């Protein structure tokens, strides 16, 4: 596992009304800070990559469909430099993956339906200096 990457197995609580799934709480051991929450969609077979952040840590969960998430450690001083990790996230494997600064990441929608990904980054998006 890439140094600094953390995985949280998400618990789905179903009842007669539907399902509930907590993604990230401020009392979770992996919670760092709150920047914003956003969702993005990816169509079947489409790749969204590569992303690299110099300041923010991402917290990624897939709440509909399935994605194959790939990570690559680009930090030269890291004990896991150039290591690659892959995870399947989605309806049948509900996970939160925390991606540290300077780790390349991207995903492909591998389900037949559009994937919905929620990200809870530690920083607010800066439109003037993305």
N, C-alpha and C positions, 0 to 999 in steps of 0.2 A: 504494500500500500504506500502511495506517495506520502511523504512526511507532511503532516498538517492536514491531510484530508480526513474528514470525519464522516461517519455514516450513522444515521439514526433510523431504525426501523419504525415506520409509522403504523399506529394502531387504528384500524377502521372499526367503528362501532355502528353496526347496523341495527335498525329496529323497524317496526311496521311503517314508519313515516319516511324512511330513507337511510342515509348513512352520514356519519360525522367522522371527520379525521382532523385531529390537531396536527399542525405542521411544525411550528416553532413557538416555543414559550420563552418568556424572559427568565424563567427559572430553570431552563434546560442547561445542562453542563456545557453544551457547545454554543450557547448564545453569547455573542460578542457585543453587538450594538445594533440599533435599528436605523436604517437609512430610508428605505421605502419598500413597498411591495408592488410587484407588477406581474402580469401574466402575459405570455406570448404563445402563439399557436404555431404548429409546424405540420404541414401537409404530409401525407404518406409518401415515403421515399425521398423526402427533402432533407438536406443537411444544412444545419446552421453551425458554422465553424469558421475560423477559430476565433475564440475570444481570449483576451488576456487583460488583466486589470493590475495596475500599479499601486492602487490605493485600497480597493475594496475586496472584501471576501464575499463570495456568493453562497447562498443557501438554496439549492435547487430541488424541487419536487415535481413530479409529473402526476397530475390529477385526472387526466383522461388520456386514453390511448397508451402507447408504450414507446419509449425512446431508448436508444442505445447511446449512453453518455460516455465520451472518451476524454481522458485527462492526460496531459504530458507535463512533467516537471521541467521547467526551463531555468530553475534557479541553480547557478553554477556551484554555489557553496553547499547545496542541499545534499544530504546523504542518499537521496533518491533521484539525483540529477539524471535526466533523460528517461526516467521510468514512465511507463504508460499503464494506466488503469482503465478498465471498461466496466460499466455497470448498466444493467437493464432496469429502468424505473417505469412504474406505471401501475395500472389498476391491479395487476396480479402480483406486483412486487413494490408495495408502497414504501419508498425510502426518501429521506432527506440527505442530500450529499452536500457537505460543506467544502467549498473549493477555495483554498488560500490564494493570496496575492501571488502573482507571477507564475501561476499554473495555467497553461493553455487548456481550454475546454471547448467542447462542441458536442452536438448530438445529431442523430438522425431519427426521424419518426419511422419505426419499424412495424407499426400497427396498420391495419386496413383503414382505420379512421384517423382523423386529425388528432394530434396530440396537443394537450394543453399543459404548459409548463408554468409553474409559479416560481418566482425568484424573490428572495428576501435579502437583498444586498445590504452591506453595512454602511454604504454611502448613498447619498442622493445623487441622481444622474445630473451631470453638469452639461447642459446643452451648448455652452460656449467652448468647453474644453472636454470633449468626450474622451 
